[in-house]
Amino acid sequence: MQLTVKRPMFFLIALTLLSFTAAAHCWADLYIKQKQHTGAFQIMGRTEPAKEEINEVWISGRKSRFDSPEESTIVDMDKNTMILINHVEKVYSEFPLGQLGGMMGEMGNKEDQQAFQSMAAALMKTDTQVIDTGEKKKIKNWNCRKYQVNMKMAMGQVVSEVWATEDIKVDPELFFAMQNAISANQPGMAQTSEEMKKIKGFQVLTTTTTQTMGTKVQSSTEVLEVEKKSAPSGIFNIPAGYKKE
């Protein structure tokens, strides 16, 4: 059985997670609650209904955990690892940070795997542009600034509208160190990482349009709560009874 990540375009989820991880240096433990919405879309003759879920993020020092109803992702900067957990099948996989091939799975002999990884790397390569629109507005109690993020890749393009605030203090140096640790070995991500530095502050609302394989998908991520509180004991451990894949 192969553990897979169901969400498309994993690196975008990783960047979202890392925008939260940036706050770890300022607050020892941090809890973030967010709402993620994906609109209905059709792909390869199959219709996917609209989906909305509440996700939670826990941060403590150089560790972070992203929880959705069925999956969790744990990042440990000290151990240089990322753990993907499937709660439905009660299995998990562990990868060194930045290892694209492991996340994409294994196939055939060594030559086949290398060919697959080369093809995947080409598909994942991105050209990213961040535009500071100068537009401002208040979201909840946060003073926010609007950025537009344009990503082009072989498999399609992604356009995002990002509202970020500097009212929630973050450490940009820690943020980009963690971002580079995850994406260092993925082609095109170095340019993306550098470009994303133009976004100042904590991202509280992002709306995205993804066009790939003739399919258009609209999604959004909204921060509902940000609270300083102690992370539950064992939150960064693999749940008891789960099997490694």
N, C-alpha and C positions, 0 to 999 in steps of 0.2 A: 504494500500500500504506500502510495506516495503522497506526502503532505503537500497541499497546494494552497496558495493564497488566492481567494476567490475574487478579490477586488482587482479591476484592471489597472495597469500602469502603476506597479508597486512603488516605483521611486517617488511618485507624487505623494503617496501616503506617507512615505518615509520623510519627505520634506515637511509635511504637515506635523508629524510627530516631533520632528526636530525643532520646529518653531516653538513648541511647548517646552521641549527640553532646555531651551535657552534660558528659561527662568530659574533653573536649578541653582545657579551660583548665588542668586540674590536671596532666595528663600530656601531653607534647608529642605523642607518637604512642601510639596505643592499638589493641590488637587484641581483638575480642570474637568468640567462637564460640558459636552458639546452635542449639538444636533447635526446629523449628517443626512442630507436628502439627495436622492438620485431619482431623476424623472424617468418615466417609462421610455423604452426604446426597443427597436427591432434590430437583430443581428443574425445573419446566416439563417434567415427564415424563421427565427424564433422570437417571440415577443416577451420582453422582460417587463414586468409591472413596476410601477413607481415604488420606491422603497424609502422609508425614513426610520432612522434608528438613533438612539442615544448612546454616545460613546463616552468613556471616562479615561482620563490620563492621570497617572501618579508619577511624581518626580521626587527623587531623593538623591542629593549629591550628583553623582555621575551615572545614575541609573534612572531609567524611565520605563513605564509600562503603558501601553495603549490597549484598551479593552473595548471590543465590540460584542454584541450578543453571542456570537459563535466563535470568535477568534481573539487571541491576544498576541501582542508583540512586546518582547522585553529586550531592551538595549542596555548593555553593561559596558561602559567605556573603559573601565579598569581591566576587565577581562577581554575586551575587544571582541565581544560576541553579540549576536542577535538571535533570539529564540522565537520561533513561530509556533504557536500553540493552537490546536484545533480542539475545541471543547466538545464538539459533537461526537467525534470519533475517539477522543481522549488520547491523542498522540501529539508529539512535538518534534521539531527539527531544530538543530542548532548550527549556525554558520558563523565564520569569521566575518567581521564587518567588511563590507565592500565586495563580497564574493557573489557576483551576479550569477555565475554558473550554478551554484548550489541552489539558489532560489528557483531557477528555471527548470531544475530537475536533471536527471541523468538518463542517457539513452545509449544503447549499443556499446561498441568498443571505444577505446581511447580516441581513435581518429574520428569516429562519429561524434563523440562528445565535444571534441575540439571544434569540429565543423559547426555543430549546433550552437556552441557558445559564441563563435565568430559571427554567425548569422544573427543571433539574439543581440549581440553588442551593436551590430550595425543598425538594427531596428530601434534600439534604445537611444542611439546617439541623438542629442538634441542641440538646437540652436535657440537660445533663450534671450529675450529682450524684456527688461523691466522699465516701465515708463512712470515717472512721478507726475500724476495729473495736476497736483496742486489743490485738488478739490478736498474740502474738509466737511465733516459733520460729526454729530454726537451719536454714538451707539451705546445704549444703556447709560452708564455714567462716565464713559470713556470718550475723550476727544480723539477723533480718528482722521487719518489721511488716506486718500485713495491712490492705489497703484494699479496699473494694468500690466499683466504678465503674458507675453506671447511666447509659446514654445512650438517649434517646428521640428518634426522628426520624420523618418522614413515611413512610419506607420500612420501619420496624420498630424494634426495640430491641436494645441490646447490654448485656449484664451481664458484668462482668469481676471476677475476684478477683486482686488484685495484691499480690505480696510484694516489698517494697522494703527495701534496706539502706543505712545511712549509713556502713557500714564501707568501702565504695568511695566515695572522696571525689569530689564533683562540685561545679561552680560553678552554683548555681541561677540567677543573673542571666544567665549566658551561655545556659543551657538555654532560659529563657523568651524571650530575645531571638531565638534561632533558631526556636523554636516559632512565635512570632508572625510571623516573616518568611515562613514557609511558608504559614500559614493566614490571614494578615491580610485577604485579599480574599474569604474564604469565609464566607458567612452562618452565624452560630451558633458559629463556631470561637473567637471572642473569649471567649465565655462558657465554652466548654470549656477553653480555655487557662488562664483564671483559676481555674477549679475544679480543674484538674489540679495546681495549685501546692500543694494540700493533701497530695499524695503526697511524702513526705520521703525523699530518697535515690534510689538506683539500683535500677531494677526488674529483679529477677533471675528471677522466675517469674510468669507471667500465664496464667490460664485464662479463656476467654471463651465465652459462649453468645450467638450471634447469631440473631435471629428476624426473617425478612424474606420477603415474598411467600409466606407460608404454609410456609416452610422453616426448620428449626432446624439450625444448624451449631455444632458444638463444636470449639474449637481451643485450643492452648496454645503458649506460647513460654517456653523455659527456657534461661537462660544457662549454658553449659558451661565456658567459660574466659574469663578477663579477664587480659590480659597487656600489660605495657608493653614495646614493642619498635618498632624503626624500620619505618615503612611501606615496602613495596617501591617501588623507583623507577618512576615513571610510573603508579602505581595510580589516580591521580585523572584520568588522561587517557583520552580515547576510544580504544579499540583500533584499531590500524592496519587499514585496509581496510574499516571499517564505513561505511555510507552514511547520510547525514542524511535523515530523513523530514519 
